Amino acid sequence: MKIPSSRELNNALKRFEILLGKPSSEEEDFQKLFKECPYILSCALPLKIEPSEIHSLGRPGISEPDFIFYPKNMTPVPSFGVIELKKPKTKLITSPRKDLIILSRDAATALAQAQNYSKKLKREMSSFFRTSLIIGNKNYIFVIAGLTEELTAKSGNLFLELDELVPPGCQIIPYDTLFKRFASSFKPITMVLKPMNKSITKSLKELVDLIIKGKKYNMDLNDDNMAFWIQIENEWRKGNFIGTKYIGSEYSKRIIDRKYWCIIGTNILATESPNNYIFENHVQTLINKIKKSAEMHEILDNINNNGLGLNQLKRLLSSKQSNILAEAVDRCKRKGFKATYLYPLNEDVEFLEKLGVVRLINVDSGELYFSLDPLVFEIFKE
């Protein structure tokens, strides 16, 4: 199996987070995800294993584990084992009295099943180990079930005794722990706010002035007007202003594209087409985006000159930007995560990144996955 790209890893992380957020998610949903993205398990499980060494089973009507893993090639101490999945809502422990915690019936049954599967796997692989006999072959059993919230709430002062509930070589891993381990396996790309270049802000203001002067005379669809607005958009994009950064994403696709209004197969504008009035709408969209871009850069320029007090932050943000942060903080708080996704990728999020209150991670994937500044988390957590 080829090494997964940054985009594939981020897509898998997004799918994992969506499933975790759905109370209706079943064991089969996670089995499908891990089968299609075995690198989630290879990155998150606490042992060195390749995605190609993980094999999906769990066929309906057959008593077998959800996944098994074994080495492709001989290693100093070969590792093999089974992975059994249960639901995130599976209860893991129970407390029959105040000073005692034990595995729940569901957790104990899942662990017993996994142990039986592991013995069967070891027998089936006996020929492999007989030809490469090493005392100390490692047999692992992983049960993925439940959530850490239950363990924390029920174990209380007995938290340190949780390890004693499972035999050596066995581990019960809550789904949110697996998610965090997978997320932490990514090497973050941190973006920080750079000082604004006054010439950049000035050139953007000059572009807005040029738009205002040309607006009255350049709304009709003709060659001169088309050339004028294409040049305006080119200058805006060339300056790498807010709203132009993620070329190829939905919100930053080119707005004035000549071929859209040309007769098919030619470079001749279809000025007689009944749809040519749409040109004015596109021009207005471009004007609005550039004006919004200028407003955001002016705020950043002001912050660069005068600094930013935390009490000023909410006042400086638009309602959309405040909602973005508030919703992200709420999601992180509920799930215990330090990072989250947010949609869509747009100029408001780009502004927050330039402001320095969010740090985008794995940006090359085209996905919006970011971590929040701890101080921002404090401001918006209430």
N, C-alpha and C positions, 0 to 999 in steps of 0.2 A: 504494500500500500504506500502510495506517495505521501510525502510530508504535507500535511494540510497547510493551506495558505492562511494568511492573516484573515482574509475575508471568510473563509470556511470556519475558522475558529470562532470568529465573532458571531457568525450566523448560528453556530451551535450553541454559543453562550446565550444568545437572544432566545432561541427556542427553549432552552433549559429554563430560563427565567420566566418565560410565558407559562410553561407547564407548572412551575412552582407556584405561580400566582393564581392558578385556577383550582378552586376547591374540588372541582369535578374530575381532575386528572386521575387516571387509573394507571395501574401497573403496566398495562399494555402500551400506554402512551410513552412511558419512559423506555420501555423495551425497544420500541420502534426508533426512538431518538438515539439510544446508545448503539443500536445495530447499525444505523446509518452513519453515526459519528462515534466510532469506537475510541477515537482519540480523547473523548471526554473522560473515559475510564482510565486510559493509559496515562493521562496527565494528572488525574485526581487521586487515583489509588496510591497508597503509601508503599509502592515498590516499583522497581524499574521494569517496565514492560512495553513492548511495541504494540501499536494498534493492530497490526497484522497478526499478532499472537492471540488476539481475543476473538472467540468464535461464538456466534449467536446460536442458541438452541431454543428452549422454551416452546416447543411445538405443542399445539392444542391436543389434549388427550393423551400425551406421553409424559411419563414421570421423569423429568430431567430438569437440570438447572437452567436458568435463563441464559447464562454465559459460562463458558469455560475458557481457560487460558493455559497455554503450555508453550515452551520455547521452540522456535524454528530451528535454532542451531544449538550446539553444545555450549554451555556456559560453565564457569567454575562450579557453581552450585545451582542447578536448574530449578526454576520456580514454576509451579503449576497450581491450579486451583479452580474454584467455582465462584460464581457471582450470582447471588439470588436476590431478586427484586420483590419488594412488597410496596404497598401504597404509602404516600407521604402521610396519610392520616392514620396509619397503623400505630396503635399504642405500643410503646416499647417496654415500659416498666409499670409496676404497680407497687403500692406500699400497704401491705396487710396490717402493719402496725407502725407506730411512730418511728421506731428505731430500726426498721427493716425495709429494704427494697429488693424486689425480685423481678425477673423478666416477666413480661405479660405472657399470656397463653399464646398469642399470635407470634410474638418475637421468639419464644422458646420453640414453637413448632417450626418456624422458618429456619432457625438455627439447626434444629435436628435434621430437617430435610437437607439442608446444605451439607451437613456432615456426612449423611448417607451418600449424597451425590459425589462428594469428595472421595470417599472410600471406593466407590465404583470407578471413578476416573483413575484412581491410582492403580486399580487392578487392570484396567484397560491399557494403561501405559506401562505395565510391568516389563514388557519386552524392551521398551525404550531404556528403562533404567537398568535392566539386566545387562545390556550391551555397554553401558557407560556407568557402571556402579560407583556411586559416591555416597559415603555415609553422610547424611545431612541434607538430602534432597528436600527442598522447601515446599510444603503444601499449605496453601492459603485458602481461607474461607472468608468471603465478604458477603454480608447481608446488608443491602441498602434499603432502608425503611425509616419511616417516621421523620420527626423534626426535632431539632435541638431544644426548642421552646419547652416541649414536654419534659425532657430530661432535666433541664434546669429547674423547672417549677416543682417537679415531684421529688427530685433527689435531695434538694436542700443541703443540709450539712453532711449528707452521706454521699456527696458528689464523687469523692475520691474512691468510693467503693464500687462505682459502676464498672471499672475494669475487671473486677473479680466476678462479674456475672457471666462472663463468657470464657470458654477454655482457651488455652494457648493456641495460636495460629488462627483464631477466629476474631473477626471484627464486625460490629454492627455500626454502619455509617449512616447518619441521618442525611436526607437529601440536600438540605441547605448547607451542611458541612461539605458534601461532595461538590456542590455548586461553588462554594467559596474557594475550595482547593483548586478547582478548574480555573476559576477567574484569576487566582493569584499566580497561575502558571504562565500568564501573559507578561511579556516584558513591556511595561508601560512606556508610552511616548508622551512626555510631559511638555506642554506648551505654556509659555509664560508671556505676560504682557510686556511688550517692548515699548520704550519711549516713543511717542508720536513725533514724526518728522513734520515740522511746521510747513515745509514746502509741499508735503503731500496734502495736508488739510487745505492749504491755500489753492492748490491746483484743483481740488474737488469743488471748492467754492466757485472758482472760475468756471468750471464745467457747468455748475448749476446756473450761474449768470448767463452763460451761453445758451442754455436750454430755455431760460425765461425769455431771452431776446428772440429766439428762433421759433418759439412755440406758436405764436399767432399766425405764422406764415407757412408752417411746415407740417400740417396735419393731412393734407391731401396726398393720395397715392400717385406719385410720379417719380421719375428718375432722380431729380434733384433732391427732393425730400427724402427719398430712400437713402441716397448717398449721405445726406446730412445726419440722419438718425443712426445709420450704421457706424459713422465716424464717432458720434457721441458715445454709443455703446462700446466701441473699440477702446476709446480713451478711458472710459470707466473701468473696463475689465483690465486694461493694461496697468492701471494704477493699483490693482489688487486691493480695492476698497471692500468694505463690508458688503456682502451680498454677491460677491464675485468669486469667492474662494474655492468652493467645492464644485469645480467645473464637472459636469456630467451628472450631478445630482439633480433631482427633479426641480428644485426651486431655482437653480441657477442656470437652467438651459437658456440658450440665446433667445432674446426677446424679439429683436428685429432681424429676420432672416430672409434675405431677398428671394431665394428660390421658393419660399412659401407662397409668394404672390405672383410668381411667374407662370406663363403658359407652359404646360408640361412639355419637357424636352427642349425648352428654349430659355434664353435669358431675358425675354421680353415680358415686362410687367403686364398683368391682365387688368388694365385700368378700367375696362368696361364690365368687369365681373360684378355681379350684385353683392359679392362678399367683400369688396374692397373697403367698405366702411370699417371692417375689422381692423384695418391698419391703424386707424385713429385710436382704437382701444389698446393696441399693442404699444403705441407711442406713449399713451397715458400711463400704462403700466411701467414702462421704462422710466418715465419722469418721476413717478412716485417712488420707485426703488432707489433712484439716485438721490432724491431729496431725503429719503429716510436714511440712506447711507451717510449723507452729509451731516444730518442731525446727530447720528451716533458718533461720528468721528469728532464732532465739535465737543460732545460730552467727554470723550476720551482725552481730547486735547486739554480741556479744562482740568480734568483730574490729574493729568501729567504735570500741569503747572502748579496746581494748588493742593494736590494730595486728596485723599478720600477718607473721610471719617466713617466709621461703621454706621452711625446714626443717619448719615446721608444716603446710604446705599439704597434703602427702599424708596426714598424720595426721587432718586435719579432713575430708577427702573420704571419702565412702562408696566401696565397691568399684565400684559402678556408675559413679559420677562419675569415679573414677580411670581406669576402663576407657575411658570416653568420651574423655578427654584423651589417653590413651596411644594409642588407635586413630587418633585424628585426627592426632596428631603423626607416627605411623608412616606414614599416607597422605601427609601433606605431605612427609615426608622422602624417601619412595620416588619421588615424582613431582616433587619440587622446587617444590611450590606453597607459598604463604604462607597459603592459605585452603582450606577444604574443606567438604563437606556432612557431616551426620551425622543419623541417624534413630534413633528418632522424636523429634518435638518433645514434650518432657515437662518435668515439674517439676525433674528433675535438671539438664537443660540450662539451664533458666531460673535455677536457683540459681547455676550457673557464670557465667552472664552477670551476675547481680547481684553476685557475688563479684569480678567484674572480670577474670577470667582468659581469657574469650573476649569478642569483640566481634561482635555480630550485624550482618550487612550486608543491606540491602534487606529489612528486616523486614516492610514493608507487603505484600510478595508472599505472605506466609504460608509461605515456604520457610525451611528452616533452613540458612543458609549463613553461616559465621563465620570470622573470622581469630583466630589464637591469639596471646596475649601472648608476646613473645620469651623472657621469663624462664621461662614455663611450658614453652615448647618445649625449652629447655635441660634442664629438670628431667626431662621425660618422654622425651627422645630416645633414651636408652640402652635 
